[in-house]
Amino acid sequence: MQAQTNIYDVIVVGAGASGLVCALELARGGKKVLVLEKEITCGRKILVSGNGECNFTNRQVAPDKYYGDQDFVKAALVKFSYQDALNYFTDLGLLYREEKGRFFTYTSKASSLATCLTCALKEAGAQLILKTEVSKITQDNKTKIFKVSSKQGQNYFAKNIVLACGSLAYAQVGGTKAGYTLAQSLGHTIKPLSPALCSINLQEKSALTRLAGLKVQAMASLKENGKLIAQEEGEVLFNNQGVSGNNIFSLSRNAKKGQILELNLFNQFTKEEFSSFIDARAKKYSHRKLKDFFAGILADTLANLMIDFLGFRKNLLICDLNSQNFARIKEVLQAWPFRVEGLRPFEQACAAKGGVDTREVQKGTFCSFKNPNVYITGELLDIDGRCGGFNLHFAWSSAICAAKTLLGKK
Ligand SMILES: Cc1cc2nc3c(=O)[nH]c(=O)nc-3n(C[C@H](O)[C@H](O)[C@H](O)COP(=O)(O)OP(=O)(O)OC[C@H]3O[C@@H](n4cnc5c(N)ncnc54)[C@H](O)[C@@H]3O)c2cc1C
């Protein structure tokens, strides 16, 4: 490797959530930092996050909101809590608002947070180069200096590397496999990857055609051979292919073809309470036709679909139903079964399950055990959070931890 004059203390690969925060802290701490970003703008996933409103942290941030090694997550969260995140972004000039424990930008524009970050980065003196995709990283055996080569043919040199390349989810805003390839070239192992936080496709396409666009509150349970795999309560949105919504997103990492997704549309009642509720209604509305019996408690489309699903006639009178018929109605409304067809592809997933094996990265410092001058942050690691601001929070906290460690280095 030829002698280099322009050697950075740190090159951060990727100007996304974790890369921007890490670079900002390093520059504020006096390090000579270069951020390389393959896209034409930075923070593209920040910009689309939270439906464009950026759900950047959550009052409930805790290790149990994450999948992967929870001790690994804990070591980061103790150093950067949700309150630290609020203080951090307030200090960058961001106003925020809270919705059921989830924090969003006050302006409802994710660009507000991204711009606060990029302004601060510039003011702190970090150098950012866009449209530069890092394709290779090598290290000089003698000097230990890294040579960072881009697809565009440029070379950059640094004493330390932070890999903040994110996951391959949502390629249309920068999701890529590149980070895994770079991590592998530096000696790391990649745990198998699959989409997380995405819609679940269901097999009942003709039912979905009728339900598409409908929103219901439900307890959604994933079951395999009758065994409960996972469940989440909240809003369920039907579409032509299946279901989405925050709780469905959180379930998706456990969803597999052939499982049953059961919807309890009346989870506020126990089985017994619901049975009495339906019995009382049946008494009161015994003269009504079946199709009108559900008025006020079930959307029309759902009521009609259920009547067809159970094979009843819509004009049947309530007083003509027998106890077995009622038992079926009660059962379906508290455990409506749909068959899982699969998940949406990575292009439509908000996060990835799998990534760099966290056993190869030091807890709380994010320093690689494979190379003491390499740090790995954010979603590139085998950590994924539930829906609700947890993934961005992990990105910020991992970045802060890595920056603190690097600033403590001579
Ligand atoms: C549609 C959508 C909505 C989301 N909403 C939320 C939400 O509301 N709340 C929440 O907590 N999380 C949300 N997430 C997840 C969250 O955005 C990510 O977990 C987070 O951005 C990960 O941060 P990161 O720094 O690891 O990666 P990223 O933010 O993805 O940044 C990685 C950066 O590295 C760049 N890069 C990659 N490889 C290279 C290379 N070889 N050379 C140069 N640059 C490279 C990429 O272009 C990218 O800019 C959402 C994700 C999506 C897709």
The ligand as an SDF file (V2000), in Angstrom:
LIG
                    3D

 53 58  0  0  0  0  0  0  0  0999 V2000
  -40.5140    1.7920    4.9750 C   0  0  0  0  0  0  0  0  0  0  0  0
  -39.7770    1.7380    6.2920 C   0  0  0  0  0  0  0  0  0  0  0  0
  -40.3320    2.3260    7.4110 C   0  0  0  0  0  0  0  0  0  0  0  0
  -39.6640    2.2630    8.6330 C   0  0  0  0  0  0  0  0  0  0  0  0
  -40.2030    2.8990    9.7210 N   0  0  0  0  0  0  0  0  0  0  0  0
  -39.5580    2.8540   10.9000 C   0  0  0  0  0  0  0  0  0  0  0  0
  -40.0530    3.5660   12.0170 C   0  0  0  0  0  0  0  0  0  0  0  0
  -41.0200    4.3150   11.9310 O   0  0  0  0  0  0  0  0  0  0  0  0
  -39.3900    3.4370   13.1980 N   0  0  0  0  0  0  0  0  0  0  0  0
  -38.2790    2.6540   13.3380 C   0  0  0  0  0  0  0  0  0  0  0  0
  -37.7240    2.5580   14.4310 O   0  0  0  0  0  0  0  0  0  0  0  0
  -37.7470    2.0210   12.2620 N   0  0  0  0  0  0  0  0  0  0  0  0
  -38.3500    2.1050   11.0640 C   0  0  0  0  0  0  0  0  0  0  0  0
  -37.7990    1.4730    9.9770 N   0  0  0  0  0  0  0  0  0  0  0  0
  -36.5220    0.7550   10.1420 C   0  0  0  0  0  0  0  0  0  0  0  0
  -35.3460    1.7620   10.2270 C   0  0  0  0  0  0  0  0  0  0  0  0
  -35.4660    2.6990    9.1870 O   0  0  0  0  0  0  0  0  0  0  0  0
  -34.0220    1.0080   10.1310 C   0  0  0  0  0  0  0  0  0  0  0  0
  -33.9750    0.0130   11.1140 O   0  0  0  0  0  0  0  0  0  0  0  0
  -32.8510    1.9720   10.3400 C   0  0  0  0  0  0  0  0  0  0  0  0
  -32.8190    2.9570    9.3400 O   0  0  0  0  0  0  0  0  0  0  0  0
  -31.5440    1.1970   10.3160 C   0  0  0  0  0  0  0  0  0  0  0  0
  -30.4770    2.1020   10.4540 O   0  0  0  0  0  0  0  0  0  0  0  0
  -29.0370    1.7430    9.8590 P   0  0  0  0  0  0  0  0  0  0  0  0
  -28.1740    2.8900   10.1080 O   0  0  0  0  0  0  0  0  0  0  0  0
  -28.6180    0.4200   10.3580 O   0  0  0  0  0  0  0  0  0  0  0  0
  -29.2930    1.5490    8.3090 O   0  0  0  0  0  0  0  0  0  0  0  0
  -29.8850    2.5750    7.2330 P   0  0  0  0  0  0  0  0  0  0  0  0
  -30.6290    3.6780    7.8790 O   0  0  0  0  0  0  0  0  0  0  0  0
  -30.5720    1.7210    6.2430 O   0  0  0  0  0  0  0  0  0  0  0  0
  -28.5890    3.2080    6.5820 O   0  0  0  0  0  0  0  0  0  0  0  0
  -27.6540    2.4480    5.8460 C   0  0  0  0  0  0  0  0  0  0  0  0
  -27.0410    3.3760    4.8200 C   0  0  0  0  0  0  0  0  0  0  0  0
  -25.8830    2.7620    4.2670 O   0  0  0  0  0  0  0  0  0  0  0  0
  -25.8640    2.9870    2.8770 C   0  0  0  0  0  0  0  0  0  0  0  0
  -25.0000    1.9480    2.3020 N   0  0  0  0  0  0  0  0  0  0  0  0
  -25.2000    0.6100    2.3290 C   0  0  0  0  0  0  0  0  0  0  0  0
  -24.1760   -0.0340    1.7690 N   0  0  0  0  0  0  0  0  0  0  0  0
  -23.3000    0.9210    1.3730 C   0  0  0  0  0  0  0  0  0  0  0  0
  -22.0420    0.8670    0.7070 C   0  0  0  0  0  0  0  0  0  0  0  0
  -21.4890   -0.2810    0.3550 N   0  0  0  0  0  0  0  0  0  0  0  0
  -21.3970    2.0400    0.4460 N   0  0  0  0  0  0  0  0  0  0  0  0
  -21.9600    3.2320    0.8010 C   0  0  0  0  0  0  0  0  0  0  0  0
  -23.1620    3.3270    1.4180 N   0  0  0  0  0  0  0  0  0  0  0  0
  -23.8150    2.1860    1.6990 C   0  0  0  0  0  0  0  0  0  0  0  0
  -27.3260    2.9090    2.4830 C   0  0  0  0  0  0  0  0  0  0  0  0
  -27.5860    3.5230    1.2560 O   0  0  0  0  0  0  0  0  0  0  0  0
  -27.9730    3.6440    3.6610 C   0  0  0  0  0  0  0  0  0  0  0  0
  -28.0570    5.0250    3.4470 O   0  0  0  0  0  0  0  0  0  0  0  0
  -38.4170    1.5640    8.7230 C   0  0  0  0  0  0  0  0  0  0  0  0
  -37.8610    1.0020    7.5920 C   0  0  0  0  0  0  0  0  0  0  0  0
  -38.5140    1.0830    6.3700 C   0  0  0  0  0  0  0  0  0  0  0  0
  -37.8820    0.4800    5.1620 C   0  0  0  0  0  0  0  0  0  0  0  0
  1  2  1  0
  2  3  1  0
  2 52  2  0
  3  4  2  0
  4  5  1  0
  4 50  1  0
  5  6  2  0
  6  7  1  0
  6 13  1  0
  7  8  2  0
  7  9  1  0
  9 10  1  0
 10 11  2  0
 10 12  1  0
 12 13  2  0
 13 14  1  0
 14 15  1  0
 14 50  1  0
 15 16  1  0
 16 17  1  0
 16 18  1  0
 18 19  1  0
 18 20  1  0
 20 21  1  0
 20 22  1  0
 22 23  1  0
 23 24  1  0
 24 25  2  0
 24 26  1  0
 24 27  1  0
 27 28  1  0
 28 29  2  0
 28 30  1  0
 28 31  1  0
 31 32  1  0
 32 33  1  0
 33 34  1  0
 33 48  1  0
 34 35  1  0
 35 36  1  0
 35 46  1  0
 36 37  1  0
 36 45  1  0
 37 38  2  0
 38 39  1  0
 39 40  1  0
 39 45  2  0
 40 41  1  0
 40 42  2  0
 42 43  1  0
 43 44  2  0
 44 45  1  0
 46 47  1  0
 46 48  1  0
 48 49  1  0
 50 51  2  0
 51 52  1  0
 52 53  1  0
M  END
$$$$
